[in-house]
Amino acid sequence: MKNLFCILFFLLISAVSCSKKEPQDLYPADSPKADYDTVAVDSFSTGAISVDVAEQIRMSSRKYQDSLKEVLKLQEQEKKIKEELEKENKKKAEEEKKQKASETSGSDVKKE
């Protein structure tokens, strides 16, 4: 009798577990699609791009972008300083030319 109950119990469990189920759609049509390649690439196989990906991650990081902005600001400041120095040098050169011109014109007047 115990054996009969055990056999019936196992048959019931196997019938429930082996019954046909509707297949679940793992990728429904309305789900968002990834805009990047989702295929796994072995790091030792051909086409592995771990170095390139790491570089792209580094370049897209906020710290890297901030450092680029700082460098651009420093370059702009250096350009402004150079332009100001050039303007000052031009002014000094013009003043010296004027002084030399006035000195030479004054010495010409004295000689006559």
Secondary structure in CASP SS format (residue, H / E / C, confidence):
PFRMAT SS
TARGET T0000
AUTHOR 0000-0000-0000
METHOD secondary structure of the structure
MODEL  1
M C 1.00
K H 1.00
N H 1.00
L H 1.00
F H 1.00
C H 1.00
I H 1.00
L H 1.00
F H 1.00
F H 1.00
L H 1.00
L H 1.00
I H 1.00
S H 1.00
A H 1.00
V H 1.00
S H 1.00
C C 1.00
S C 1.00
K C 1.00
K C 1.00
E C 1.00
P C 1.00
Q C 1.00
D C 1.00
L C 1.00
Y C 1.00
P C 1.00
A C 1.00
D C 1.00
S C 1.00
P C 1.00
K C 1.00
A C 1.00
D C 1.00
Y C 1.00
D C 1.00
T C 1.00
V C 1.00
A C 1.00
V C 1.00
D C 1.00
S C 1.00
F C 1.00
S C 1.00
T C 1.00
G C 1.00
A C 1.00
I C 1.00
S H 1.00
V H 1.00
D H 1.00
V H 1.00
A H 1.00
E H 1.00
Q H 1.00
I H 1.00
R H 1.00
M H 1.00
S H 1.00
S C 1.00
R H 1.00
K H 1.00
Y H 1.00
Q H 1.00
D H 1.00
S H 1.00
L H 1.00
K H 1.00
E H 1.00
V H 1.00
L H 1.00
K H 1.00
L H 1.00
Q H 1.00
E H 1.00
Q H 1.00
E H 1.00
K H 1.00
K H 1.00
I H 1.00
K H 1.00
E H 1.00
E H 1.00
L H 1.00
E H 1.00
K H 1.00
E H 1.00
N H 1.00
K H 1.00
K H 1.00
K H 1.00
A H 1.00
E H 1.00
E H 1.00
E H 1.00
K H 1.00
K H 1.00
Q H 1.00
K H 1.00
A H 1.00
S H 1.00
E H 1.00
T H 1.00
S H 1.00
G H 1.00
S H 1.00
D H 1.00
V H 1.00
K H 1.00
K H 1.00
E C 1.00
END
